[in-house]
Amino acid sequence: MAAKSDSASYPKTSPLQKMLLIGLGLAFIIAIELILQVFNISNRLSDEDPFVGFENVYPLFGEKTLANGEKVYRTNANKLSFFNDQQFLKIKQDSVFRIFCFGGSTTYGRPYRAETSFPRWLEINLNLADSTRHYEVINCGGISYASYRIVNLVKEAANYQPDLFIIYSGHNEFLEARTYENFLQQNKRLKKVRLFFDKFRTYRLLRKTVNRIKQDIKPKKSKLKDEVSTILDASAGLDRYTRESIQKDQTIAHFRYNLERIIKISQGQNIPLVLCTVVSNVKDFSPFKSEHKKNLSEDNHRRWGSYFRKGIELQETGNFTDALKNYYESFSIDNEYAELAFRIAQCLYQTNQFKLAKKYFYLAQELDVCPLRAPAGINKAIRDLSIQYQIPLVDLQPLFADAQNHYIPGSRYFVDHVHPTIPAHQMIGEKIAETLRLKQIIPSHSQINPKKLYEIYHTELQKLPADYFKEGILNLAKVLGWAGKEKEKYEILRRNAASLQNNFEYYYMIGNSAVKNGELDAAIDYFQKAIALNPNFSESYTNLGFALENSGFPDEALKNYQTALKLDPEDYVSQANIGRIFYIKNDLEKAKAAYKAAIKMKSDYPHAHEGLGVIYYKQGNYDRALEEFRRATSYNPNYAEAYFDLGLIFFDEYKTDSAMVYFKKAIQCQPDYAAAYSSLGVCYYRKQMLKQAIENLERAVSINPNLAKAHNNLAVAYHSAGKIELAWQHLQRAKNMGYQVHPEFIKLLKKERKSRNKK
């Protein structure tokens, strides 16, 4: 007898019962949705950023009680490194129209402070034009603050009785390292589905719960500190920026997402909002970092470099037309190198081809691998969201691209790459005020008296102490140095020398710039003046020691390093420098002890590991040397000297292919590394690749004409190629520099020259 089916024992569910069950389920979900709405749970405004989280979020303002008993909100002391000191009444008076301005260092007022920022000039403008209200403009510009940090500020400010939010943000989006999940790449249909369900609090609560569980199991969001820690603040600085690492499309998408969150916060609480496009110095500020396109062959790289260097030579002599011809040849080989686009633009501008120059200036900004100036996608996102949500827009780009500059923003309006001059801040304030009247956010009947306005501007500037402007110059120099623009920093400091006399920080900073620009005598003088003004600052002695060491005074350098170490017993830089002095003196054991002491102070200090590796190399202990050099490159993946050292070890062991890998890596890290080109040329010579050998040796002596060994090696390569006269010329150069040329080689060349002359 056949067994009965298991399902036979269960009663069938009727269609009516099914409908009832579905209805009960929907009723349950609707009930949850209503409860969440009543108790304001999982409000969209409180949703977390899916891309980044924060270790802590501390409020910008704290409640204080004044001597007269009034309650105010004032910038918290722990925020004053990033924000201006601002204060406003806890209970807003009826006549007050309260405006919050959000953004980064431009909103802050850098290189100065709030007193000369556009929010201050906006406040003056509004109060002059309309006596029926008191306009109170609060500066919430945070140094290096990006949009994802500004969202938290906007959330906080929504609690302070605001009448208007103004956003000027976009330049800082690439400053902090973070990663993005794959859902940035989701298809449009899936995004639409998510946006539909995102309207419901039940879905948002469920999604938030699931995300938190996933985050606990395997965190995917970038976890940012409560305050800014930029990529440029790290020891590797600019080296950490690559075309791939900046995640340009994802970063712009994240910016757009944050701006949309700000819009929803303001709309959700009926707070008017104004967006501003951001502006930058396109014409008179070169890219921060350039990078060649991917998979550029060695031969194309060589050809590109040959045209590029020739173009620079011609440009510097004022021959812009011929410079352009060479630059265009380079551009046809690699059109992704930002500095090349910038130089093309400069030459076009000099030859009055302004429309084309503008195209290349903007291309240079777009190709910049370190985008400290907002790429075009940032302003596009601002404009798109302004249209989508009908948010008033202050489009500042046309204001800064006027006919006088051929519609290309430049140094007329900027003190550096993005920070406007004080008159330009005034322009921004005026443009925002004009837009507020036009959009009827404030009374449109209020008229401004331009003469009276500029009189007030003048009076306000006269009130500021002299130190205010001195501090601004030093801040500007710090920003330029932080961003790797040492030449520009040095020029700013030298240009303002008269106003900064007897300022310790000035002498210390200009001393550092002088060292980096190779002016060692001037650097020594600057550091000595800094020490005279502040004898207890250890770094002045360290840097004076470095300048003395590189000027050929090792004993004097040693004394300064030792003084620095007495002032700061944990000064690992001076300790490592002491090791280098003992190495110069050929006291290898003392050098080794000094480097080990530096490593004990800071175990990941790459220069100490590289220095210790050199000692082991000199002592013939290649295994220990390799170990130290590899540690150095692990702590600094862009440490050219350590890669060069690794190449030397493999070269000595006749592992030529391995040596070449490291010499090329050294050149990649430092494109003007003459010794690496010379050694790479010798490797090619070993492999009987004469053409490549000569090319690399020629590059070495073109970078450093005083590299005697490279001249000798080039003479050998030319001789093998049958170019006797060229061989003789370079041999003589090496000899005149004191290089010990092999006597037999001299005899051989003399004999061959004599033989050729007879013919």
Summary of the structure (lengths in Angstrom):
residues: 759
radius of gyration: 32.3
end to end distance: 118.2
largest distance: 120.3
contacts: 2453
relative contact order: 0.06
helix: 62%
strand: 6%
